[in-house]
């Protein structure tokens, strides 16, 4: 096949009417361009409860936790969305609250701290709560948001263990609210192309996968190093992208895993978490994925070797600047505002009453696999994953 031409056709199909000038979503993955009307960020001027009949209703999102990801990625992305907007914030730092109020014109009534959070139930401006807190706090605030009657996006990893995941799923179902996991790459066209090439076996059966993701973690986020509220570590934080990438490229859930911790080179820094880890995913048809992750290195890659060729992304998991190529040429795909596409897609699911493609059950699946990988690393044995939730990542474009 002429890969370059096919890639361009795929890209056009993916984005089509999804350019920055188109205000609606029609594709399965809701891949609209996410340009905000009139570039408005004023939370009061675009109330989700006062839009005119027949117009697209913008859903209000409240960000819970105003750390680097909210500040550097989510808030800017919300200025590019079509179906949603930044309506409120939750923070325990008054200084941050004042800064955000001024920058994004957020009214006082839409600003909460962690003690007043449950009062969000009485605020019709807020439809969705986005939990952007340390991993160990995901379950509590997802459950509280559901009880407050709000739909929820929870950052990855979903929770600390499968039991918490189930509690989160149950809470949202009881409240009749949707729960989505912050898997932004499911709405990113390079990774969507990896899904398509792998699951459709465009280059034949996949025989081997390489998935690697690492970063040099500094002291700016102590919880990532297991301090304070804890719950960090490279496997949960950046290694989960490898896990996800291997699964959605192969189109199967592994039947077993093995793992080995990296040697610790800085005992003080890595006293509470693993420094890094190699882990392997074994699939039923004999394919294996070799994965590795670390908080003391730099690599970022997803590659599949198949019967009739290969395809890869490098970098694969970054917020921008992703590049792809195959044995037949370069992937002719543009980068997009990932988080804007992700949040718009979830808002579209709520507006059209359809299920999200990245539900809590998928987040639970990955937490179960993370738990199995830790067990394999500690025991030195191959660990079966037969009890893991059998939910697959769909080819969305």
C-alpha positions as CSV (number, residue, x, y, z in Angstrom):
1,X,0.0,0.0,0.0
2,X,1.0,3.6,-0.5
3,X,1.3,4.5,3.2
4,X,1.7,8.2,2.7
5,X,-1.5,8.6,0.7
6,X,-3.4,6.3,3.1
7,X,-2.1,8.2,6.1
8,X,-3.2,11.5,4.6
9,X,-6.7,10.1,3.9
10,X,-6.8,8.8,7.5
11,X,-5.8,12.2,8.8
12,X,-8.4,14.0,6.7
13,X,-11.0,11.5,7.9
14,X,-9.9,12.1,11.5
15,X,-10.0,15.8,11.5
16,X,-12.2,16.6,8.5
17,X,-14.7,19.0,9.9
18,X,-12.7,19.1,13.1
19,X,-10.6,22.1,12.2
20,X,-10.3,25.0,14.6
21,X,-13.1,26.7,12.8
22,X,-15.8,24.1,13.2
23,X,-18.0,24.1,16.3
24,X,-19.6,20.7,16.2
25,X,-18.6,17.1,16.7
26,X,-19.8,14.3,14.5
27,X,-17.1,11.7,14.4
28,X,-17.0,8.6,16.7
29,X,-14.0,9.9,18.6
30,X,-15.4,13.5,18.7
31,X,-12.3,14.8,17.0
32,X,-13.5,18.4,16.6
33,X,-11.0,21.2,16.3
34,X,-12.0,22.7,19.7
35,X,-11.9,26.4,18.8
36,X,-13.9,28.4,21.4
37,X,-16.5,30.8,20.1
38,X,-15.4,34.4,20.3
39,X,-12.4,33.1,22.4
40,X,-14.4,33.6,25.6
41,X,-13.1,32.4,28.9
42,X,-15.5,34.3,31.1
43,X,-17.3,31.7,33.3
44,X,-20.4,33.9,33.6
45,X,-20.8,35.0,30.0
46,X,-21.2,31.4,28.8
47,X,-23.4,29.9,31.4
48,X,-24.3,26.3,30.6
49,X,-27.8,26.9,31.9
50,X,-28.7,29.9,29.7
51,X,-27.8,29.0,26.1
52,X,-30.4,29.6,23.5
53,X,-32.5,26.7,22.2
54,X,-30.9,24.9,19.3
55,X,-27.4,26.2,20.1
56,X,-24.5,24.0,21.3
57,X,-24.6,24.0,25.1
58,X,-21.2,24.5,26.7
59,X,-20.7,22.4,29.8
60,X,-18.9,23.9,32.7
61,X,-15.8,22.1,34.0
62,X,-14.3,22.6,37.5
63,X,-10.7,21.7,37.9
64,X,-9.9,20.1,41.2
65,X,-6.2,20.8,42.0
66,X,-4.3,23.6,40.3
67,X,-0.9,22.0,39.9
68,X,1.3,22.1,36.8
69,X,-1.0,20.0,34.7
70,X,-4.0,22.1,35.3
71,X,-2.1,25.4,35.0
72,X,0.1,24.4,32.0
73,X,-2.2,22.1,30.0
74,X,-5.9,21.9,31.0
75,X,-6.7,25.6,31.6
76,X,-5.1,26.6,28.3
77,X,-6.8,23.7,26.5
78,X,-10.2,24.8,27.8
79,X,-9.8,28.1,25.9
80,X,-9.7,26.0,22.7
81,X,-12.7,23.8,23.4
82,X,-16.1,23.9,21.7
83,X,-18.3,21.9,24.0
84,X,-17.0,22.9,27.4
85,X,-15.4,25.8,29.3
86,X,-13.6,26.5,32.5
87,X,-16.4,27.2,35.0
88,X,-14.8,26.7,38.4
89,X,-11.8,25.8,40.4
90,X,-11.0,23.9,43.6
91,X,-7.8,24.7,45.5
92,X,-6.4,24.8,49.0
93,X,-4.2,27.7,48.2
94,X,-5.9,31.2,48.4
95,X,-3.2,32.8,46.5
96,X,-3.8,30.5,43.5
97,X,-7.5,31.1,43.7
98,X,-7.0,34.8,43.4
99,X,-4.6,34.4,40.4
100,X,-7.0,32.1,38.6
101,X,-10.0,34.2,39.3
102,X,-8.4,37.2,37.7
103,X,-6.8,35.3,34.7
104,X,-9.9,33.4,33.8
105,X,-12.7,35.7,35.1
106,X,-14.0,33.0,37.4
107,X,-16.7,34.4,39.8
108,X,-16.4,33.9,43.6
109,X,-19.3,31.6,43.7
110,X,-17.5,29.1,41.5
111,X,-14.3,28.9,43.6
112,X,-14.0,26.2,46.3
113,X,-11.5,24.8,48.6
114,X,-11.4,21.2,49.8
115,X,-13.6,21.9,52.8
116,X,-16.3,23.5,50.8
117,X,-16.0,21.2,47.8
118,X,-19.3,19.3,48.4
119,X,-21.2,22.6,48.0
120,X,-20.5,22.3,44.3
121,X,-23.7,20.2,44.3
122,X,-25.7,23.4,44.4
123,X,-23.9,25.1,41.5
124,X,-25.6,24.7,38.1
125,X,-22.7,26.3,36.3
126,X,-20.6,23.2,36.9
127,X,-21.5,20.0,35.0
128,X,-18.1,18.2,35.1
129,X,-15.5,17.9,37.8
130,X,-12.0,17.1,36.6
131,X,-10.0,15.5,39.4
132,X,-6.3,16.6,38.9
133,X,-5.0,15.6,42.3
134,X,-2.2,13.2,43.5
135,X,-3.1,9.6,42.8
136,X,-3.9,8.7,46.4
137,X,-6.7,11.4,46.3
138,X,-8.4,10.3,43.1
139,X,-11.0,8.0,44.7
140,X,-12.1,10.3,47.4
141,X,-12.8,13.3,45.1
142,X,-14.3,11.3,42.3
143,X,-16.8,9.7,44.8
144,X,-17.6,13.1,46.4
145,X,-18.1,14.7,42.9
146,X,-20.5,11.9,41.9
147,X,-22.4,12.4,45.2
148,X,-22.6,16.0,44.3
149,X,-24.3,15.1,41.1
150,X,-21.5,15.9,38.7
151,X,-20.0,14.0,35.8
152,X,-16.3,13.2,36.4
153,X,-13.0,13.1,34.5
154,X,-10.3,11.5,36.7
155,X,-6.7,11.7,35.8
156,X,-4.6,8.6,35.4
157,X,-3.9,6.3,37.0
158,X,-7.5,6.0,38.1
159,X,-6.8,5.0,41.7
160,X,-4.3,3.3,44.0
161,X,-5.9,-0.2,43.8
162,X,-8.8,-2.0,42.0
163,X,-11.0,-1.7,45.1
164,X,-10.9,2.0,44.9
165,X,-11.7,1.9,41.2
166,X,-14.8,-0.2,41.8
167,X,-16.0,2.2,44.5
168,X,-15.6,5.1,42.0
169,X,-17.4,3.3,39.3
170,X,-20.2,2.3,41.7
171,X,-20.6,5.9,43.0
172,X,-20.9,7.3,39.5
173,X,-23.4,4.7,38.4
174,X,-25.5,5.3,41.6
175,X,-25.6,9.0,40.8
176,X,-26.3,8.3,37.1
177,X,-23.3,10.3,36.1
178,X,-20.5,9.5,33.6
179,X,-17.0,8.7,34.7
180,X,-14.1,9.1,32.2
181,X,-10.4,8.6,32.7
182,X,-7.9,11.3,31.5
183,X,-6.5,9.2,28.7
184,X,-5.8,12.1,26.3
185,X,-3.8,10.0,23.8
186,X,-7.0,8.2,22.8
187,X,-8.0,11.5,21.1
188,X,-4.5,12.2,19.6
189,X,-4.2,11.3,15.9
190,X,-0.7,9.8,16.0
191,X,-1.7,7.3,18.7
192,X,-5.1,6.7,16.9
193,X,-3.0,5.8,13.9
194,X,-1.1,3.3,16.0
195,X,-4.4,1.8,17.0
196,X,-5.6,1.5,13.4
197,X,-2.4,0.1,12.0
198,X,-2.1,-2.5,14.8
199,X,-5.7,-3.5,15.4
200,X,-6.5,-3.6,11.6
201,X,-3.2,-5.4,11.0
202,X,-2.3,-3.1,8.1
203,X,1.2,-4.4,8.2
204,X,0.1,-8.0,9.1
205,X,0.1,-9.7,12.5
206,X,2.1,-7.8,15.2
207,X,4.9,-10.0,16.5
208,X,6.6,-7.6,19.0
209,X,6.0,-4.3,20.7
210,X,8.4,-1.9,22.4
211,X,6.9,0.7,24.7
212,X,9.2,3.0,26.7
213,X,8.5,6.2,28.7
214,X,10.7,7.9,31.3
215,X,11.5,11.3,32.7
216,X,13.9,12.9,35.1
217,X,11.7,13.5,38.1
218,X,12.7,16.4,40.3
219,X,11.6,17.5,43.8
220,X,8.9,19.9,42.5
221,X,6.2,17.3,43.0
222,X,7.1,15.4,46.2
223,X,4.1,13.1,46.0
224,X,5.4,11.7,42.8
225,X,8.4,10.5,44.8
226,X,6.1,8.9,47.4
227,X,6.3,11.8,49.9
228,X,3.4,13.7,51.5
229,X,0.2,12.2,50.3
230,X,2.3,9.7,48.3
231,X,0.9,7.4,45.6
232,X,3.5,8.2,43.0
233,X,6.3,6.3,41.2
234,X,7.2,6.0,37.5
235,X,5.1,2.9,36.8
236,X,1.8,4.6,37.8
237,X,2.8,8.0,36.4
238,X,4.5,7.5,33.1
239,X,4.7,3.7,32.8
240,X,1.0,3.5,32.4
241,X,1.4,5.1,28.9
242,X,3.5,2.1,27.9
243,X,0.9,-0.3,29.2
244,X,-1.9,1.6,27.4
245,X,0.2,1.9,24.2
246,X,1.0,-1.7,24.0
247,X,-2.7,-2.7,24.5
248,X,-4.3,-0.3,22.1
249,X,-1.7,-1.1,19.4
250,X,-2.0,-4.8,19.7
251,X,-5.7,-4.8,20.3
252,X,-5.5,-7.4,23.0
253,X,-5.3,-7.5,26.8
254,X,-2.2,-9.4,28.1
255,X,-2.7,-12.8,29.7
256,X,0.4,-12.5,31.9
257,X,3.2,-10.1,33.0
258,X,6.7,-10.3,34.2
259,X,8.8,-7.4,35.7
260,X,12.0,-6.4,37.3
261,X,13.0,-3.3,39.2
262,X,15.9,-1.1,38.0
263,X,18.8,-0.8,40.4
264,X,18.5,2.1,42.7
265,X,21.2,4.7,42.0
266,X,19.9,7.4,44.4
267,X,18.7,5.7,47.7
268,X,17.6,9.0,49.2
269,X,15.5,10.2,46.3
270,X,14.0,6.7,45.6
271,X,13.5,5.6,49.2
272,X,9.7,5.3,48.9
273,X,9.2,4.5,45.2
274,X,10.8,2.4,42.5
275,X,13.4,4.3,40.4
276,X,12.4,2.4,37.3
277,X,11.2,-0.9,36.0
278,X,11.3,-3.2,33.0
279,X,8.1,-5.2,32.4
280,X,6.8,-7.5,29.8
281,X,3.3,-8.1,28.6
282,X,2.4,-11.5,27.2
283,X,-0.5,-11.8,24.7
284,X,-2.5,-14.9,23.9
285,X,-1.2,-15.2,20.3
286,X,2.4,-15.3,21.4
287,X,3.2,-11.6,20.9
288,X,5.2,-9.9,23.7
289,X,5.6,-6.3,24.6
290,X,8.9,-5.1,26.1
291,X,8.2,-2.1,28.3
292,X,10.3,0.1,30.5
293,X,9.8,3.2,32.6
294,X,11.9,5.3,34.9
295,X,12.0,8.6,36.9
296,X,15.8,8.8,36.3
297,X,16.1,8.7,32.5
298,X,14.6,10.0,29.3
299,X,13.0,7.9,26.6
300,X,9.6,8.1,24.9
301,X,8.7,5.5,22.2
302,X,6.0,3.2,21.0
303,X,7.0,0.7,18.2
304,X,5.4,-2.4,16.7
305,X,7.1,-4.9,14.5
306,X,4.7,-6.9,12.3
307,X,4.8,-9.6,9.7
308,X,5.0,-7.1,6.7
309,X,6.7,-4.1,8.3
310,X,6.9,-1.8,11.3
311,X,5.4,1.4,12.7
312,X,6.4,3.6,15.6
313,X,6.0,6.9,17.4
314,X,9.0,8.8,18.9
315,X,8.1,10.8,20.9
316,X,4.9,8.9,21.5
317,X,3.4,10.2,24.7
318,X,4.3,13.9,24.9
319,X,1.8,16.8,25.0
320,X,3.0,18.0,21.6
321,X,5.6,17.3,19.0
322,X,4.7,13.7,18.4
323,X,6.3,12.1,15.3
324,X,5.5,8.9,13.6
325,X,7.0,6.7,10.8
326,X,6.5,3.3,9.3
327,X,8.5,0.9,7.1
328,X,6.8,2.6,4.2
329,X,7.4,6.2,5.2
330,X,6.7,9.1,7.5
331,X,3.2,9.5,9.1
332,X,1.8,12.6,7.5
333,X,-0.2,13.7,10.6
334,X,-0.4,17.0,12.4
335,X,-0.2,17.5,16.2
336,X,-3.5,18.7,17.8
337,X,-4.5,20.2,21.2
338,X,-4.8,16.8,22.9
339,X,-6.5,17.9,26.1
340,X,-9.0,20.1,24.3
341,X,-10.0,17.1,22.1
342,X,-10.2,14.9,25.2
343,X,-12.5,17.2,27.2
344,X,-14.6,18.1,24.2
345,X,-15.2,14.4,23.5
346,X,-16.4,13.8,27.0
347,X,-18.7,16.8,27.0
348,X,-20.1,15.6,23.7
349,X,-20.8,12.2,25.3
350,X,-22.8,13.9,28.0
351,X,-24.7,16.2,25.7
352,X,-25.6,13.3,23.4
353,X,-26.1,10.8,26.2
354,X,-23.6,8.3,24.8
355,X,-20.9,6.4,26.6
356,X,-17.3,7.6,26.8
357,X,-14.6,5.6,25.0
358,X,-12.4,5.8,28.1
359,X,-14.6,4.8,31.0
360,X,-13.8,4.0,34.5
361,X,-13.8,0.3,33.7
362,X,-10.8,0.9,31.4
363,X,-9.1,2.8,34.2
364,X,-9.7,-0.1,36.5
365,X,-8.3,-2.6,34.0
366,X,-5.1,-0.7,33.9
367,X,-4.9,-0.4,37.7
368,X,-5.3,-4.2,37.9
369,X,-2.5,-4.6,35.4
370,X,-0.3,-2.2,37.3
371,X,-1.0,-4.2,40.5
372,X,0.0,-7.4,38.6
373,X,3.3,-5.8,37.4
374,X,4.2,-4.8,40.9
375,X,3.5,-8.3,42.1
376,X,5.7,-9.8,39.3
377,X,8.5,-7.4,40.2
378,X,8.4,-8.3,43.9
379,X,8.0,-12.0,43.4
380,X,10.3,-12.5,40.3
381,X,7.6,-14.7,38.8
382,X,5.2,-14.5,35.8
383,X,1.8,-13.3,37.1
384,X,-1.4,-14.2,35.4
385,X,-3.8,-11.4,34.4
386,X,-6.8,-13.7,33.8
387,X,-8.9,-11.7,36.4
388,X,-8.3,-8.3,34.7
389,X,-11.3,-6.6,33.3
390,X,-11.7,-7.4,29.6
391,X,-12.4,-4.0,28.1
392,X,-10.6,-3.0,25.0
393,X,-9.6,0.3,23.5
394,X,-11.6,0.9,20.3
395,X,-10.1,2.1,17.1
396,X,-11.6,5.6,17.1
397,X,-10.7,6.8,13.7
